[in-house]
Each structure stands twice: as C-alpha cells, then as structure tokens.
Amino acid sequence: MTPEEQRFLLVGAGLFVLGAIGFVTRRNLILMVLSAELMLHGVSLTLVTFGRMHQTNEGQAFTIFTLTVAACEAGLALSLVLSLYRKSHSLDIRLWSELRESDMSGPALDSSGERGKLSSYEDIPTLTPAGIVPQNPPRAAAAENVPTSHRI
Amino acid sequence: MTMWMQAHPMTLVGLVLWAVGILWLMPRKQTGKPRPQLPGVLIVAAGLVTFCLSCGKSESELADDVMFWVFAIGALMSGVLMITARNPVYAALWFALATLSTCGLFLLQHAPFLAAATIIVYAGAVIVTFLFVIMLAQQSGAAGYDQRSSQSLLATISAFVLLGALSLTLQSEKIDLARPVVAAESQAATGGMSILSLNLSAEPVDIVPLLPGNLMSKADAKHPVGDLQGLGKSLFGDYLFAVELAGTLLLVASIGAIAIAPRREQGAI
C-alpha cells in the first residue's frame, strides 16, 4: 500500500466518521438522511481506492451499485419523511420515540428536559408488546411436575 | 499503538484539533450570547490541514498533491460544516460541495465515469429532492430541534476513537491491504485457513493469487483501471445479474416512494 492510496483511504474513513457523527447527533430527519449519504460517500471513495489498489474495475462497479441504492434510499426516505411530517408537523426525530416498545426506556433528555408530544396518535403503527417473560425455566418446571411413579 | 503515536504525531494532533472544532461548532442550547462560529471553523481547518499533510506525500509530482489537498480538505471541511449547520438548507448546500469534492477525489483515482455519474445523480437529483422536501416541510423561523444536538460530546469522542483506530490500522506498516492473498506455501502451512486473512508478516512473500477473481473485471495494459470499456465489460459481463437486480430495485423503490408519499386527498402537508 503506497502512501498515495493510504491517504485516499484515510479521507474515506474521515467522511464516514463525519457522517456517523451527524447521524447520531442531529435531530432533524432530513439531516439524518443527508448524514447517511455522507457515510456512503466515504464508503464509495474507499471502494474505488481498493479497486485501483488491486488493478480491477470491481471497485468502481460496486460503487455504481452503491449509487443506485443511494438514489433509491433517498427517494424512499424523503417520501417517508413527508408522510411523517404530515402526521406530526415537525421534523424532530424525538417525537417518534413513542414508537419504541413499551418496556424500553426512552431516549436521553436534553438539558432543557423537554420531550415533545405527537399532535395526534391516530394511524400510527405500534409494535405488538412482547410476551411475558416466563417465571421459571420451562424444562426444569416440567421435570419437577412429573409424578414419582413415572421417574426412572 | 505507541509506535504509531511516535511515527505519526501530526495525525494525532490533527484528529484532536478536528474533534475539538466539531464540538465547538455543534449547535447547542444557547444560554446568553451565541457562540461565534469563526474560531471553530479555524480550529477545524487547522486540524484538517494537519491531518491531510500528515497523510504523506506521493511520489508523483506536486500538482497531484495540491489537487489532493484541495479536494480532501474541501470534502472534509464541507462535511464538518454540513453536520453542524443550524439551517437544513445550508446543510444541503454543504453536502453538495462535499459531493463535488468527492467527485474530484474520484477523478484523481482514475474514475472519470464514476465522478460524472455521481455529480449527475447527487447534484442533479438527490440534492434537488432534498431541497424540495426542506422547502415543503420547513417551519417558519428556526426550529428548536435544529438549534441543539443530542449527546454531541459522547458521539464525537466515540467517532474519533473509531477514526483514530482506522488511521492506526491504515498507517501501520505491518498490514498491507494491497496483498490480501497469502502465498501458497504459507497457506498450506496454516492448513488453508487463511485464504482471506491479511498478510501480517513484515517481509514480502511471493504472491500466488489463490482466488482468481472475476476475469472480466481485471485491468490490463490496454484497458487501465477506470477505462470506460473495461468498466462496461465488468458491469455487463461479471455483474449482469446484479445490474438487472439494481434496475428492478430502482423500479420497486420508485413505486414504493409514490405509494408512501402523502396524497392530496389526505390533506395538505
């Protein structure tokens, strides 16, 4: 690996990490999708560099597929964002934390301590609640209930 | 790790400056006077310049180096400004600049078709769609959720630990990513378990390619890497089914986007 290739890989890693920071920290739905696209740029640069390192065109072919998937993802994500915006009239990702399972703890609050409420709860899909955790391990309980006459 | 720190101290300094600048620029709840942007931008720029200069120079002429520095610093700086922008419209515009710089890096890596395709798809389609959605869904005035970020300190520190680990791996002299196949002898010695393992030995061994790879994707002297004819042969020779699948995926995604998007009879947005 020459320094020439090394530095392209480093820039690709930097772009990926920047996208990851943006995805985690920002609360705007559109900015989260944009950060994911920035991560894809980093991966594309790395793929192209690897392809040139190995003297094949496969890296560039993969990047073209990445481009296709990114275009699909952008279209689907933006239509989802629009329908979410129609329900909550806000782009805040916090408002959708109600979609989690009921026994999970919510996201960490801001220093201001505010947590938004959805304007309307109609038509919002919810996860079915998970079943009750069994009190005893079923096998052990079954073994205890077997009558003594049937024990070997 | 200490060896890496001694060998590449400038990389470490650049990473730390970069992280501090991002933390400075991150939007947060403002108590009193808003924090000025300019020092953060300067800190990030200093960190980026240190990081990119410490990446090493190539053996080629100076023009390539200058082009690389311009595009790399442009891409990373626009990325930083994108994830810290308080206005989503500015964020989309910074993302467009990051895309253009990445296309410049593609050009430097002998991928002209990819650079053109990325500019057409991203700058022509994706950014415009994003801007349309931002305009549709923009609330009047600055939204509260854009003015503060969640867990920015934790996220930045963990992300830069990841970046430091990646730099440590990429700059290590022991790992040569360009030689993923081990020699036939050492493969036989390890019982064939290490076909895909990296070549960790310091001394170079004779390379016997065990996996022939896709034959139509190989570049030769007549068609170097990035040559359009070679790329076409790779796409429509080795990856013909994948190309058909990608086309089907585009069709399904466009149908899905039309089905998901809110309709007019369901009320205004």
Chai-1 contact restraints between the chains, C-beta under 6 A:
chainA,res_idxA,chainB,res_idxB,connection_type,confidence,min_distance_angstrom,max_distance_angstrom,comment,restraint_id
A,M1,B,D176,contact,1.0,0.0,6.0,A-B,restraint_1
A,M1,B,L177,contact,1.0,0.0,6.0,A-B,restraint_2
A,M1,B,A178,contact,1.0,0.0,6.0,A-B,restraint_3
A,P3,B,G56,contact,1.0,0.0,6.0,A-B,restraint_4
A,P3,B,S58,contact,1.0,0.0,6.0,A-B,restraint_5
A,E4,B,S58,contact,1.0,0.0,6.0,A-B,restraint_6
A,Q6,B,L170,contact,1.0,0.0,6.0,A-B,restraint_7
A,R7,B,C55,contact,1.0,0.0,6.0,A-B,restraint_8
A,R7,B,G56,contact,1.0,0.0,6.0,A-B,restraint_9
A,L9,B,L170,contact,1.0,0.0,6.0,A-B,restraint_10
A,L10,B,C55,contact,1.0,0.0,6.0,A-B,restraint_11
A,L10,B,L170,contact,1.0,0.0,6.0,A-B,restraint_12
A,V11,B,A72,contact,1.0,0.0,6.0,A-B,restraint_13
A,A13,B,L163,contact,1.0,0.0,6.0,A-B,restraint_14
A,A13,B,L166,contact,1.0,0.0,6.0,A-B,restraint_15
A,G14,B,L76,contact,1.0,0.0,6.0,A-B,restraint_16
A,L15,B,G79,contact,1.0,0.0,6.0,A-B,restraint_17
A,V17,B,A159,contact,1.0,0.0,6.0,A-B,restraint_18
A,V17,B,L162,contact,1.0,0.0,6.0,A-B,restraint_19
A,V17,B,L163,contact,1.0,0.0,6.0,A-B,restraint_20
A,L18,B,G79,contact,1.0,0.0,6.0,A-B,restraint_21
A,A20,B,A159,contact,1.0,0.0,6.0,A-B,restraint_22
A,I21,B,I83,contact,1.0,0.0,6.0,A-B,restraint_23
A,I21,B,A155,contact,1.0,0.0,6.0,A-B,restraint_24
A,I21,B,T156,contact,1.0,0.0,6.0,A-B,restraint_25
A,I21,B,A159,contact,1.0,0.0,6.0,A-B,restraint_26
A,G22,B,I83,contact,1.0,0.0,6.0,A-B,restraint_27
A,V24,B,A155,contact,1.0,0.0,6.0,A-B,restraint_28
A,T25,B,S149,contact,1.0,0.0,6.0,A-B,restraint_29
A,T25,B,S150,contact,1.0,0.0,6.0,A-B,restraint_30
A,T25,B,S152,contact,1.0,0.0,6.0,A-B,restraint_31
A,T25,B,A155,contact,1.0,0.0,6.0,A-B,restraint_32
A,R27,B,Y145,contact,1.0,0.0,6.0,A-B,restraint_33
A,R27,B,S150,contact,1.0,0.0,6.0,A-B,restraint_34
A,N28,B,P88,contact,1.0,0.0,6.0,A-B,restraint_35
A,N28,B,D146,contact,1.0,0.0,6.0,A-B,restraint_36
A,I30,B,P88,contact,1.0,0.0,6.0,A-B,restraint_37
A,I30,B,I134,contact,1.0,0.0,6.0,A-B,restraint_38
A,L31,B,P88,contact,1.0,0.0,6.0,A-B,restraint_39
A,L31,B,A91,contact,1.0,0.0,6.0,A-B,restraint_40
A,L34,B,F95,contact,1.0,0.0,6.0,A-B,restraint_41
A,L38,B,G79,contact,1.0,0.0,6.0,A-B,restraint_42
A,H41,B,T102,contact,1.0,0.0,6.0,A-B,restraint_43
A,L45,B,L105,contact,1.0,0.0,6.0,A-B,restraint_44
A,V48,B,Q109,contact,1.0,0.0,6.0,A-B,restraint_45
A,V48,B,A111,contact,1.0,0.0,6.0,A-B,restraint_46
A,R52,B,Q109,contact,1.0,0.0,6.0,A-B,restraint_47
A,R52,B,V225,contact,1.0,0.0,6.0,A-B,restraint_48
A,M53,B,A178,contact,1.0,0.0,6.0,A-B,restraint_49
A,Q55,B,A219,contact,1.0,0.0,6.0,A-B,restraint_50
A,T56,B,S217,contact,1.0,0.0,6.0,A-B,restraint_51
A,T56,B,K218,contact,1.0,0.0,6.0,A-B,restraint_52
A,N57,B,S217,contact,1.0,0.0,6.0,A-B,restraint_53
A,N57,B,G230,contact,1.0,0.0,6.0,A-B,restraint_54
A,N57,B,L231,contact,1.0,0.0,6.0,A-B,restraint_55
A,N57,B,S234,contact,1.0,0.0,6.0,A-B,restraint_56
A,E58,B,S217,contact,1.0,0.0,6.0,A-B,restraint_57
A,Q60,B,A111,contact,1.0,0.0,6.0,A-B,restraint_58
A,Q60,B,L114,contact,1.0,0.0,6.0,A-B,restraint_59
A,Q60,B,L231,contact,1.0,0.0,6.0,A-B,restraint_60
A,A61,B,S234,contact,1.0,0.0,6.0,A-B,restraint_61
A,A61,B,L235,contact,1.0,0.0,6.0,A-B,restraint_62
A,A61,B,Y239,contact,1.0,0.0,6.0,A-B,restraint_63
A,T63,B,L114,contact,1.0,0.0,6.0,A-B,restraint_64
A,F65,B,A246,contact,1.0,0.0,6.0,A-B,restraint_65
A,L67,B,V121,contact,1.0,0.0,6.0,A-B,restraint_66
A,T68,B,A246,contact,1.0,0.0,6.0,A-B,restraint_67
A,A71,B,V121,contact,1.0,0.0,6.0,A-B,restraint_68
A,C72,B,L249,contact,1.0,0.0,6.0,A-B,restraint_69
A,C72,B,L250,contact,1.0,0.0,6.0,A-B,restraint_70
A,C72,B,A253,contact,1.0,0.0,6.0,A-B,restraint_71
A,A74,B,V126,contact,1.0,0.0,6.0,A-B,restraint_72
A,G75,B,A253,contact,1.0,0.0,6.0,A-B,restraint_73
A,G75,B,A257,contact,1.0,0.0,6.0,A-B,restraint_74
A,L76,B,A253,contact,1.0,0.0,6.0,A-B,restraint_75
A,L76,B,G256,contact,1.0,0.0,6.0,A-B,restraint_76
A,L76,B,A257,contact,1.0,0.0,6.0,A-B,restraint_77
A,L78,B,T129,contact,1.0,0.0,6.0,A-B,restraint_78
A,L78,B,V133,contact,1.0,0.0,6.0,A-B,restraint_79
A,S79,B,A257,contact,1.0,0.0,6.0,A-B,restraint_80
A,S79,B,I260,contact,1.0,0.0,6.0,A-B,restraint_81
A,S79,B,A261,contact,1.0,0.0,6.0,A-B,restraint_82
A,L80,B,I260,contact,1.0,0.0,6.0,A-B,restraint_83
A,L82,B,A261,contact,1.0,0.0,6.0,A-B,restraint_84
A,L82,B,P262,contact,1.0,0.0,6.0,A-B,restraint_85
A,S83,B,I260,contact,1.0,0.0,6.0,A-B,restraint_86
A,S83,B,P262,contact,1.0,0.0,6.0,A-B,restraint_87
A,Y85,B,A137,contact,1.0,0.0,6.0,A-B,restraint_88
A,R86,B,P262,contact,1.0,0.0,6.0,A-B,restraint_89
A,R86,B,I269,contact,1.0,0.0,6.0,A-B,restraint_90
A,L91,B,A137,contact,1.0,0.0,6.0,A-B,restraint_91
A,D92,B,Y145,contact,1.0,0.0,6.0,A-B,restraint_92
A,S111,B,K29,contact,1.0,0.0,6.0,A-B,restraint_93
A,S112,B,K29,contact,1.0,0.0,6.0,A-B,restraint_94
